[in-house]
Amino acid sequence: METRLENARLADAVFGAVMKMFLRDNFIHGDLHGGNVIRSGMAPGARLTIIDAGVVTAIAPAVQPRFHQFLRDLCLGRP
């Protein structure tokens, strides 16, 4: 039986993986939901696999600097 702490760790791991794909790899999964995340093993050594990358996109290089500025402003609470 999973505990709230294990669920929170799993959510953090998924968030971290998605942010890495998004910010570092410029890979945006277009259909990410719990059914597209497979966990093997138990916490803390669980491995996550994100599947079904049939709908993906990327941010064009010409737009990336403005988009990163938008994200920075959003995180900093700037209008």
C-alpha positions in Angstrom: 0.0 0.0 0.0 1.4 3.4 -1.0 1.7 6.1 1.5 1.2 9.8 0.9 5.0 10.3 1.2 5.6 7.8 -1.6 3.0 9.4 -3.8 4.6 12.8 -3.2 8.0 11.4 -4.1 6.6 9.9 -7.2 4.9 13.2 -8.2 8.2 15.0 -7.6 10.1 12.5 -9.8 7.5 12.8 -12.7 7.6 16.6 -12.4 11.4 16.6 -12.5 11.5 14.3 -15.5 9.0 16.4 -17.4 10.8 19.7 -16.6 14.1 18.1 -17.8 12.5 17.1 -21.0 10.9 20.4 -21.4 13.7 22.8 -20.4 16.8 21.0 -21.2 15.8 18.7 -24.1 13.1 20.9 -25.7 10.8 17.9 -25.8 7.1 18.5 -24.9 4.9 15.5 -24.4 1.5 16.2 -25.7 -0.5 13.6 -23.9 1.1 13.2 -20.4 -1.2 11.6 -17.8 -0.9 8.8 -15.3 -1.6 6.1 -17.8 1.5 7.1 -19.8 3.9 6.8 -16.8 5.1 3.4 -15.8 6.8 2.8 -12.5 9.0 -0.3 -11.9 10.2 -1.0 -8.4 9.3 0.7 -5.2 10.5 4.0 -3.7 13.1 5.2 -3.3 14.7 3.1 -6.1 11.7 3.2 -8.4 12.3 3.8 -12.1 9.9 5.8 -14.2 9.3 5.4 -17.9 7.2 7.9 -19.8 5.5 6.2 -22.8 3.3 7.1 -25.8 5.3 9.9 -27.3 3.0 10.0 -30.3 2.0 13.6 -29.8 5.1 15.7 -29.2 6.4 19.1 -30.1 9.3 21.4 -29.5 9.8 25.1 -29.3 11.4 26.6 -32.4 14.9 27.9 -31.7 13.9 31.4 -32.8 11.2 31.5 -30.1 13.2 29.8 -27.3 14.7 33.0 -25.7 11.4 34.7 -25.5 9.7 31.6 -24.1 12.4 31.1 -21.5 11.9 34.8 -20.5 8.2 34.2 -20.3 8.7 31.2 -18.0 11.2 33.2 -15.8 8.8 36.1 -15.5 6.0 33.7 -14.7 8.0 32.0 -11.9 9.0 35.3 -10.5 5.5 36.7 -10.5 6.2 39.4 -13.0 3.3 40.8 -15.0 
